[in-house]
Amino acid sequence: MIKVVRGNPTPEELAAALAVVQARAAAAANAPSGAPRLPDAWADPARVARERLPAPGPAAWGRTYWPG
């Protein structure tokens, strides 16, 4: 059972959300149970540092956190 806790979704928004949940459940049910799962790409910590590394210097620690 799915319950809307906050907000007031339209019938179209609720149908879209339920379609996604049903598709994920069907995919999980059809997946082989013995196969190892690979982690999702978005969870890969190396993804954060692919674009650029901070330049060394006294304020380098700040550039590792603040983008731009």
PyMOL Python script that loads the backbone (N, CA, C, O; Angstrom):
from pymol import cmd

cmd.read_pdbstr("""\
ATOM      1  N   MET A   1       0.843  -1.172   0.000  1.00  0.00           N
ATOM      2  CA  MET A   1       0.000   0.000   0.000  1.00  0.00           C
ATOM      3  C   MET A   1       0.887   1.234   0.000  1.00  0.00           C
ATOM      4  O   MET A   1       1.906   1.276   0.689  1.00  0.00           O
ATOM      5  N   ILE A   2       0.507   2.210  -0.754  1.00  0.00           N
ATOM      6  CA  ILE A   2       1.237   3.471  -0.830  1.00  0.00           C
ATOM      7  C   ILE A   2       0.330   4.570  -0.297  1.00  0.00           C
ATOM      8  O   ILE A   2      -0.848   4.649  -0.647  1.00  0.00           O
ATOM      9  N   LYS A   3       0.897   5.412   0.552  1.00  0.00           N
ATOM     10  CA  LYS A   3       0.127   6.480   1.174  1.00  0.00           C
ATOM     11  C   LYS A   3       0.827   7.809   0.924  1.00  0.00           C
ATOM     12  O   LYS A   3       2.036   7.912   1.130  1.00  0.00           O
ATOM     13  N   VAL A   4       0.104   8.810   0.490  1.00  0.00           N
ATOM     14  CA  VAL A   4       0.652  10.154   0.301  1.00  0.00           C
ATOM     15  C   VAL A   4       0.643  10.827   1.667  1.00  0.00           C
ATOM     16  O   VAL A   4      -0.413  11.044   2.261  1.00  0.00           O
ATOM     17  N   VAL A   5       1.837  11.154   2.157  1.00  0.00           N
ATOM     18  CA  VAL A   5       1.968  11.726   3.491  1.00  0.00           C
ATOM     19  C   VAL A   5       1.936  13.246   3.447  1.00  0.00           C
ATOM     20  O   VAL A   5       1.395  13.888   4.348  1.00  0.00           O
ATOM     21  N   ARG A   6       2.517  13.821   2.397  1.00  0.00           N
ATOM     22  CA  ARG A   6       2.600  15.269   2.312  1.00  0.00           C
ATOM     23  C   ARG A   6       2.317  15.696   0.881  1.00  0.00           C
ATOM     24  O   ARG A   6       2.720  15.010  -0.059  1.00  0.00           O
ATOM     25  N   GLY A   7       1.645  16.797   0.705  1.00  0.00           N
ATOM     26  CA  GLY A   7       1.357  17.325  -0.620  1.00  0.00           C
ATOM     27  C   GLY A   7       0.005  16.853  -1.125  1.00  0.00           C
ATOM     28  O   GLY A   7      -0.721  16.126  -0.448  1.00  0.00           O
ATOM     29  N   ASN A   8      -0.301  17.284  -2.317  1.00  0.00           N
ATOM     30  CA  ASN A   8      -1.574  16.944  -2.938  1.00  0.00           C
ATOM     31  C   ASN A   8      -1.308  16.636  -4.412  1.00  0.00           C
ATOM     32  O   ASN A   8      -1.513  17.496  -5.268  1.00  0.00           O
ATOM     33  N   PRO A   9      -0.851  15.407  -4.719  1.00  0.00           N
ATOM     34  CA  PRO A   9      -0.514  15.100  -6.111  1.00  0.00           C
ATOM     35  C   PRO A   9      -1.766  14.994  -6.977  1.00  0.00           C
ATOM     36  O   PRO A   9      -2.837  14.596  -6.520  1.00  0.00           O
ATOM     37  N   THR A  10      -1.592  15.359  -8.227  1.00  0.00           N
ATOM     38  CA  THR A  10      -2.691  15.187  -9.185  1.00  0.00           C
ATOM     39  C   THR A  10      -2.805  13.706  -9.525  1.00  0.00           C
ATOM     40  O   THR A  10      -1.865  12.948  -9.284  1.00  0.00           O
ATOM     41  N   PRO A  11      -3.925  13.283 -10.073  1.00  0.00           N
ATOM     42  CA  PRO A  11      -4.046  11.876 -10.462  1.00  0.00           C
ATOM     43  C   PRO A  11      -2.965  11.441 -11.450  1.00  0.00           C
ATOM     44  O   PRO A  11      -2.523  10.292 -11.413  1.00  0.00           O
ATOM     45  N   GLU A  12      -2.535  12.345 -12.333  1.00  0.00           N
ATOM     46  CA  GLU A  12      -1.483  12.014 -13.296  1.00  0.00           C
ATOM     47  C   GLU A  12      -0.145  11.815 -12.604  1.00  0.00           C
ATOM     48  O   GLU A  12       0.592  10.889 -12.943  1.00  0.00           O
ATOM     49  N   GLU A  13       0.181  12.673 -11.636  1.00  0.00           N
ATOM     50  CA  GLU A  13       1.434  12.539 -10.899  1.00  0.00           C
ATOM     51  C   GLU A  13       1.451  11.249 -10.081  1.00  0.00           C
ATOM     52  O   GLU A  13       2.472  10.564 -10.017  1.00  0.00           O
ATOM     53  N   LEU A  14       0.336  10.923  -9.467  1.00  0.00           N
ATOM     54  CA  LEU A  14       0.247   9.701  -8.681  1.00  0.00           C
ATOM     55  C   LEU A  14       0.360   8.471  -9.570  1.00  0.00           C
ATOM     56  O   LEU A  14       1.010   7.494  -9.198  1.00  0.00           O
ATOM     57  N   ALA A  15      -0.267   8.511 -10.741  1.00  0.00           N
ATOM     58  CA  ALA A  15      -0.173   7.385 -11.675  1.00  0.00           C
ATOM     59  C   ALA A  15       1.256   7.217 -12.179  1.00  0.00           C
ATOM     60  O   ALA A  15       1.722   6.089 -12.334  1.00  0.00           O
ATOM     61  N   ALA A  16       1.949   8.307 -12.435  1.00  0.00           N
ATOM     62  CA  ALA A  16       3.345   8.222 -12.893  1.00  0.00           C
ATOM     63  C   ALA A  16       4.235   7.631 -11.805  1.00  0.00           C
ATOM     64  O   ALA A  16       5.086   6.789 -12.092  1.00  0.00           O
ATOM     65  N   ALA A  17       4.050   8.058 -10.571  1.00  0.00           N
ATOM     66  CA  ALA A  17       4.849   7.524  -9.469  1.00  0.00           C
ATOM     67  C   ALA A  17       4.575   6.037  -9.272  1.00  0.00           C
ATOM     68  O   ALA A  17       5.509   5.267  -9.052  1.00  0.00           O
ATOM     69  N   LEU A  18       3.343   5.630  -9.345  1.00  0.00           N
ATOM     70  CA  LEU A  18       3.006   4.218  -9.192  1.00  0.00           C
ATOM     71  C   LEU A  18       3.550   3.384 -10.344  1.00  0.00           C
ATOM     72  O   LEU A  18       3.950   2.238 -10.136  1.00  0.00           O
ATOM     73  N   ALA A  19       3.573   3.932 -11.548  1.00  0.00           N
ATOM     74  CA  ALA A  19       4.129   3.206 -12.692  1.00  0.00           C
ATOM     75  C   ALA A  19       5.619   2.944 -12.484  1.00  0.00           C
ATOM     76  O   ALA A  19       6.112   1.866 -12.816  1.00  0.00           O
ATOM     77  N   VAL A  20       6.332   3.917 -11.942  1.00  0.00           N
ATOM     78  CA  VAL A  20       7.764   3.747 -11.677  1.00  0.00           C
ATOM     79  C   VAL A  20       7.977   2.683 -10.607  1.00  0.00           C
ATOM     80  O   VAL A  20       8.853   1.829 -10.745  1.00  0.00           O
ATOM     81  N   VAL A  21       7.189   2.729  -9.550  1.00  0.00           N
ATOM     82  CA  VAL A  21       7.321   1.746  -8.470  1.00  0.00           C
ATOM     83  C   VAL A  21       7.020   0.346  -8.994  1.00  0.00           C
ATOM     84  O   VAL A  21       7.735  -0.602  -8.666  1.00  0.00           O
ATOM     85  N   GLN A  22       5.980   0.204  -9.798  1.00  0.00           N
ATOM     86  CA  GLN A  22       5.634  -1.106 -10.356  1.00  0.00           C
ATOM     87  C   GLN A  22       6.706  -1.612 -11.311  1.00  0.00           C
ATOM     88  O   GLN A  22       7.008  -2.805 -11.316  1.00  0.00           O
ATOM     89  N   ALA A  23       7.280  -0.736 -12.113  1.00  0.00           N
ATOM     90  CA  ALA A  23       8.336  -1.145 -13.045  1.00  0.00           C
ATOM     91  C   ALA A  23       9.573  -1.601 -12.290  1.00  0.00           C
ATOM     92  O   ALA A  23      10.196  -2.592 -12.671  1.00  0.00           O
ATOM     93  N   ARG A  24       9.939  -0.891 -11.221  1.00  0.00           N
ATOM     94  CA  ARG A  24      11.102  -1.295 -10.407  1.00  0.00           C
ATOM     95  C   ARG A  24      10.846  -2.631  -9.726  1.00  0.00           C
ATOM     96  O   ARG A  24      11.742  -3.471  -9.643  1.00  0.00           O
ATOM     97  N   ALA A  25       9.623  -2.829  -9.240  1.00  0.00           N
ATOM     98  CA  ALA A  25       9.293  -4.090  -8.574  1.00  0.00           C
ATOM     99  C   ALA A  25       9.327  -5.242  -9.563  1.00  0.00           C
ATOM    100  O   ALA A  25       9.797  -6.329  -9.228  1.00  0.00           O
ATOM    101  N   ALA A  26       8.836  -5.021 -10.778  1.00  0.00           N
ATOM    102  CA  ALA A  26       8.854  -6.073 -11.799  1.00  0.00           C
ATOM    103  C   ALA A  26      10.279  -6.396 -12.217  1.00  0.00           C
ATOM    104  O   ALA A  26      10.614  -7.563 -12.422  1.00  0.00           O
ATOM    105  N   ALA A  27      11.120  -5.383 -12.346  1.00  0.00           N
ATOM    106  CA  ALA A  27      12.515  -5.614 -12.716  1.00  0.00           C
ATOM    107  C   ALA A  27      13.247  -6.376 -11.623  1.00  0.00           C
ATOM    108  O   ALA A  27      14.065  -7.249 -11.914  1.00  0.00           O
ATOM    109  N   ALA A  28      12.962  -6.058 -10.380  1.00  0.00           N
ATOM    110  CA  ALA A  28      13.604  -6.762  -9.270  1.00  0.00           C
ATOM    111  C   ALA A  28      13.126  -8.206  -9.188  1.00  0.00           C
ATOM    112  O   ALA A  28      13.901  -9.097  -8.841  1.00  0.00           O
ATOM    113  N   ALA A  29      11.870  -8.442  -9.502  1.00  0.00           N
ATOM    114  CA  ALA A  29      11.337  -9.799  -9.454  1.00  0.00           C
ATOM    115  C   ALA A  29      11.908 -10.659 -10.574  1.00  0.00           C
ATOM    116  O   ALA A  29      12.066 -11.868 -10.401  1.00  0.00           O
ATOM    117  N   ASN A  30      12.219 -10.059 -11.715  1.00  0.00           N
ATOM    118  CA  ASN A  30      12.724 -10.806 -12.862  1.00  0.00           C
ATOM    119  C   ASN A  30      14.245 -10.945 -12.870  1.00  0.00           C
ATOM    120  O   ASN A  30      14.794 -11.680 -13.691  1.00  0.00           O
ATOM    121  N   ALA A  31      14.925 -10.251 -11.969  1.00  0.00           N
ATOM    122  CA  ALA A  31      16.389 -10.313 -11.921  1.00  0.00           C
ATOM    123  C   ALA A  31      16.821 -11.662 -11.354  1.00  0.00           C
ATOM    124  O   ALA A  31      16.185 -12.184 -10.438  1.00  0.00           O
ATOM    125  N   PRO A  32      17.897 -12.225 -11.893  1.00  0.00           N
ATOM    126  CA  PRO A  32      18.391 -13.484 -11.332  1.00  0.00           C
ATOM    127  C   PRO A  32      18.883 -13.268  -9.901  1.00  0.00           C
ATOM    128  O   PRO A  32      19.560 -12.281  -9.613  1.00  0.00           O
ATOM    129  N   SER A  33      18.539 -14.192  -9.014  1.00  0.00           N
ATOM    130  CA  SER A  33      18.860 -13.997  -7.606  1.00  0.00           C
ATOM    131  C   SER A  33      20.325 -14.285  -7.290  1.00  0.00           C
ATOM    132  O   SER A  33      20.848 -13.753  -6.310  1.00  0.00           O
ATOM    133  N   GLY A  34      21.003 -15.110  -8.090  1.00  0.00           N
ATOM    134  CA  GLY A  34      22.382 -15.461  -7.803  1.00  0.00           C
ATOM    135  C   GLY A  34      23.400 -14.500  -8.390  1.00  0.00           C
ATOM    136  O   GLY A  34      24.582 -14.578  -8.055  1.00  0.00           O
ATOM    137  N   ALA A  35      22.971 -13.600  -9.252  1.00  0.00           N
ATOM    138  CA  ALA A  35      23.903 -12.687  -9.914  1.00  0.00           C
ATOM    139  C   ALA A  35      24.306 -11.555  -8.966  1.00  0.00           C
ATOM    140  O   ALA A  35      23.452 -10.987  -8.285  1.00  0.00           O
ATOM    141  N   PRO A  36      25.597 -11.223  -8.916  1.00  0.00           N
ATOM    142  CA  PRO A  36      26.012 -10.104  -8.067  1.00  0.00           C
ATOM    143  C   PRO A  36      25.553  -8.786  -8.671  1.00  0.00           C
ATOM    144  O   PRO A  36      25.582  -8.602  -9.887  1.00  0.00           O
ATOM    145  N   ARG A  37      25.129  -7.873  -7.808  1.00  0.00           N
ATOM    146  CA  ARG A  37      24.682  -6.562  -8.275  1.00  0.00           C
ATOM    147  C   ARG A  37      25.861  -5.606  -8.320  1.00  0.00           C
ATOM    148  O   ARG A  37      26.659  -5.533  -7.386  1.00  0.00           O
ATOM    149  N   LEU A  38      25.955  -4.888  -9.402  1.00  0.00           N
ATOM    150  CA  LEU A  38      26.974  -3.855  -9.522  1.00  0.00           C
ATOM    151  C   LEU A  38      26.418  -2.559  -8.938  1.00  0.00           C
ATOM    152  O   LEU A  38      25.227  -2.286  -9.090  1.00  0.00           O
ATOM    153  N   PRO A  39      27.243  -1.759  -8.280  1.00  0.00           N
ATOM    154  CA  PRO A  39      26.733  -0.508  -7.729  1.00  0.00           C
ATOM    155  C   PRO A  39      26.348   0.464  -8.840  1.00  0.00           C
ATOM    156  O   PRO A  39      26.934   0.457  -9.922  1.00  0.00           O
ATOM    157  N   ASP A  40      25.373   1.280  -8.555  1.00  0.00           N
ATOM    158  CA  ASP A  40      24.946   2.284  -9.518  1.00  0.00           C
ATOM    159  C   ASP A  40      26.052   3.312  -9.735  1.00  0.00           C
ATOM    160  O   ASP A  40      26.848   3.579  -8.834  1.00  0.00           O
ATOM    161  N   ALA A  41      26.096   3.881 -10.928  1.00  0.00           N
ATOM    162  CA  ALA A  41      27.146   4.847 -11.261  1.00  0.00           C
ATOM    163  C   ALA A  41      27.034   6.108 -10.409  1.00  0.00           C
ATOM    164  O   ALA A  41      28.055   6.717 -10.086  1.00  0.00           O
ATOM    165  N   TRP A  42      25.826   6.513 -10.039  1.00  0.00           N
ATOM    166  CA  TRP A  42      25.687   7.751  -9.271  1.00  0.00           C
ATOM    167  C   TRP A  42      26.257   7.604  -7.866  1.00  0.00           C
ATOM    168  O   TRP A  42      26.587   8.608  -7.234  1.00  0.00           O
ATOM    169  N   ALA A  43      26.380   6.385  -7.365  1.00  0.00           N
ATOM    170  CA  ALA A  43      26.908   6.168  -6.032  1.00  0.00           C
ATOM    171  C   ALA A  43      28.428   6.041  -6.024  1.00  0.00           C
ATOM    172  O   ALA A  43      29.018   5.892  -4.954  1.00  0.00           O
ATOM    173  N   ASP A  44      29.069   6.094  -7.170  1.00  0.00           N
ATOM    174  CA  ASP A  44      30.514   5.931  -7.269  1.00  0.00           C
ATOM    175  C   ASP A  44      31.216   7.192  -6.773  1.00  0.00           C
ATOM    176  O   ASP A  44      31.016   8.257  -7.359  1.00  0.00           O
ATOM    177  N   PRO A  45      32.034   7.117  -5.712  1.00  0.00           N
ATOM    178  CA  PRO A  45      32.690   8.318  -5.216  1.00  0.00           C
ATOM    179  C   PRO A  45      33.692   8.904  -6.200  1.00  0.00           C
ATOM    180  O   PRO A  45      34.004  10.092  -6.120  1.00  0.00           O
ATOM    181  N   ALA A  46      34.200   8.102  -7.119  1.00  0.00           N
ATOM    182  CA  ALA A  46      35.155   8.621  -8.098  1.00  0.00           C
ATOM    183  C   ALA A  46      34.480   9.578  -9.077  1.00  0.00           C
ATOM    184  O   ALA A  46      35.158  10.368  -9.734  1.00  0.00           O
ATOM    185  N   ARG A  47      33.181   9.517  -9.178  1.00  0.00           N
ATOM    186  CA  ARG A  47      32.434  10.386 -10.097  1.00  0.00           C
ATOM    187  C   ARG A  47      32.616  11.856  -9.730  1.00  0.00           C
ATOM    188  O   ARG A  47      32.612  12.719 -10.607  1.00  0.00           O
ATOM    189  N   VAL A  48      32.774  12.140  -8.460  1.00  0.00           N
ATOM    190  CA  VAL A  48      32.881  13.528  -8.000  1.00  0.00           C
ATOM    191  C   VAL A  48      34.171  14.169  -8.483  1.00  0.00           C
ATOM    192  O   VAL A  48      34.172  15.349  -8.835  1.00  0.00           O
ATOM    193  N   ALA A  49      35.265  13.427  -8.508  1.00  0.00           N
ATOM    194  CA  ALA A  49      36.571  13.998  -8.818  1.00  0.00           C
ATOM    195  C   ALA A  49      36.973  13.804 -10.275  1.00  0.00           C
ATOM    196  O   ALA A  49      38.126  14.064 -10.616  1.00  0.00           O
ATOM    197  N   ARG A  50      36.084  13.364 -11.135  1.00  0.00           N
ATOM    198  CA  ARG A  50      36.462  13.127 -12.530  1.00  0.00           C
ATOM    199  C   ARG A  50      36.746  14.404 -13.302  1.00  0.00           C
ATOM    200  O   ARG A  50      37.637  14.421 -14.152  1.00  0.00           O
ATOM    201  N   GLU A  51      36.016  15.460 -13.029  1.00  0.00           N
ATOM    202  CA  GLU A  51      36.120  16.644 -13.857  1.00  0.00           C
ATOM    203  C   GLU A  51      37.387  17.449 -13.614  1.00  0.00           C
ATOM    204  O   GLU A  51      38.111  17.765 -14.558  1.00  0.00           O
ATOM    205  N   ARG A  52      37.661  17.782 -12.370  1.00  0.00           N
ATOM    206  CA  ARG A  52      38.848  18.596 -12.108  1.00  0.00           C
ATOM    207  C   ARG A  52      39.313  18.371 -10.680  1.00  0.00           C
ATOM    208  O   ARG A  52      38.533  18.027  -9.793  1.00  0.00           O
ATOM    209  N   LEU A  53      40.584  18.573 -10.491  1.00  0.00           N
ATOM    210  CA  LEU A  53      41.159  18.490  -9.158  1.00  0.00           C
ATOM    211  C   LEU A  53      41.524  19.900  -8.714  1.00  0.00           C
ATOM    212  O   LEU A  53      41.850  20.742  -9.551  1.00  0.00           O
ATOM    213  N   PRO A  54      41.476  20.170  -7.424  1.00  0.00           N
ATOM    214  CA  PRO A  54      41.812  21.527  -6.973  1.00  0.00           C
ATOM    215  C   PRO A  54      43.303  21.803  -7.141  1.00  0.00           C
ATOM    216  O   PRO A  54      44.140  20.910  -7.009  1.00  0.00           O
ATOM    217  N   ALA A  55      43.606  23.052  -7.433  1.00  0.00           N
ATOM    218  CA  ALA A  55      44.999  23.464  -7.540  1.00  0.00           C
ATOM    219  C   ALA A  55      45.605  23.499  -6.144  1.00  0.00           C
ATOM    220  O   ALA A  55      44.935  23.916  -5.198  1.00  0.00           O
ATOM    221  N   PRO A  56      46.851  23.073  -5.993  1.00  0.00           N
ATOM    222  CA  PRO A  56      47.456  23.092  -4.658  1.00  0.00           C
ATOM    223  C   PRO A  56      47.648  24.518  -4.161  1.00  0.00           C
ATOM    224  O   PRO A  56      47.801  25.450  -4.951  1.00  0.00           O
ATOM    225  N   GLY A  57      47.640  24.671  -2.877  1.00  0.00           N
ATOM    226  CA  GLY A  57      47.850  25.982  -2.273  1.00  0.00           C
ATOM    227  C   GLY A  57      47.212  26.043  -0.907  1.00  0.00           C
ATOM    228  O   GLY A  57      46.594  25.073  -0.468  1.00  0.00           O
ATOM    229  N   PRO A  58      47.352  27.181  -0.217  1.00  0.00           N
ATOM    230  CA  PRO A  58      46.836  27.285   1.147  1.00  0.00           C
ATOM    231  C   PRO A  58      45.322  27.155   1.251  1.00  0.00           C
ATOM    232  O   PRO A  58      44.821  26.728   2.291  1.00  0.00           O
ATOM    233  N   ALA A  59      44.585  27.505   0.213  1.00  0.00           N
ATOM    234  CA  ALA A  59      43.120  27.423   0.279  1.00  0.00           C
ATOM    235  C   ALA A  59      42.582  26.237  -0.511  1.00  0.00           C
ATOM    236  O   ALA A  59      41.402  26.221  -0.863  1.00  0.00           O
ATOM    237  N   ALA A  60      43.414  25.248  -0.795  1.00  0.00           N
ATOM    238  CA  ALA A  60      42.983  24.103  -1.600  1.00  0.00           C
ATOM    239  C   ALA A  60      41.873  23.323  -0.917  1.00  0.00           C
ATOM    240  O   ALA A  60      40.992  22.787  -1.589  1.00  0.00           O
ATOM    241  N   TRP A  61      41.901  23.250   0.406  1.00  0.00           N
ATOM    242  CA  TRP A  61      40.863  22.498   1.109  1.00  0.00           C
ATOM    243  C   TRP A  61      39.485  23.093   0.846  1.00  0.00           C
ATOM    244  O   TRP A  61      38.504  22.354   0.757  1.00  0.00           O
ATOM    245  N   GLY A  62      39.396  24.404   0.722  1.00  0.00           N
ATOM    246  CA  GLY A  62      38.108  25.049   0.450  1.00  0.00           C
ATOM    247  C   GLY A  62      37.620  24.768  -0.952  1.00  0.00           C
ATOM    248  O   GLY A  62      36.416  24.652  -1.179  1.00  0.00           O
ATOM    249  N   ARG A  63      38.537  24.658  -1.896  1.00  0.00           N
ATOM    250  CA  ARG A  63      38.142  24.390  -3.277  1.00  0.00           C
ATOM    251  C   ARG A  63      37.705  22.945  -3.478  1.00  0.00           C
ATOM    252  O   ARG A  63      37.054  22.631  -4.475  1.00  0.00           O
ATOM    253  N   THR A  64      38.052  22.060  -2.548  1.00  0.00           N
ATOM    254  CA  THR A  64      37.602  20.680  -2.687  1.00  0.00           C
ATOM    255  C   THR A  64      36.124  20.575  -2.373  1.00  0.00           C
ATOM    256  O   THR A  64      35.466  19.645  -2.839  1.00  0.00           O
ATOM    257  N   TYR A  65      35.584  21.498  -1.598  1.00  0.00           N
ATOM    258  CA  TYR A  65      34.181  21.432  -1.235  1.00  0.00           C
ATOM    259  C   TYR A  65      33.313  22.356  -2.081  1.00  0.00           C
ATOM    260  O   TYR A  65      32.276  21.937  -2.594  1.00  0.00           O
ATOM    261  N   TRP A  66      33.726  23.594  -2.226  1.00  0.00           N
ATOM    262  CA  TRP A  66      32.897  24.579  -2.921  1.00  0.00           C
ATOM    263  C   TRP A  66      33.155  24.517  -4.409  1.00  0.00           C
ATOM    264  O   TRP A  66      34.283  24.740  -4.850  1.00  0.00           O
ATOM    265  N   PRO A  67      32.117  24.214  -5.205  1.00  0.00           N
ATOM    266  CA  PRO A  67      32.305  24.163  -6.665  1.00  0.00           C
ATOM    267  C   PRO A  67      32.477  25.558  -7.248  1.00  0.00           C
ATOM    268  O   PRO A  67      32.050  26.554  -6.664  1.00  0.00           O
ATOM    269  N   GLY A  68      33.107  25.605  -8.403  1.00  0.00           N
ATOM    270  CA  GLY A  68      33.175  26.855  -9.127  1.00  0.00           C
ATOM    271  C   GLY A  68      34.449  27.555  -9.120  1.00  0.00           C
ATOM    272  O   GLY A  68      34.569  28.624  -9.719  1.00  0.00           O
TER     273      GLY A  68
END
""", "prot")
cmd.dss("prot")
cmd.show_as("cartoon", "prot")
cmd.util.cbc("prot")
cmd.orient("prot")
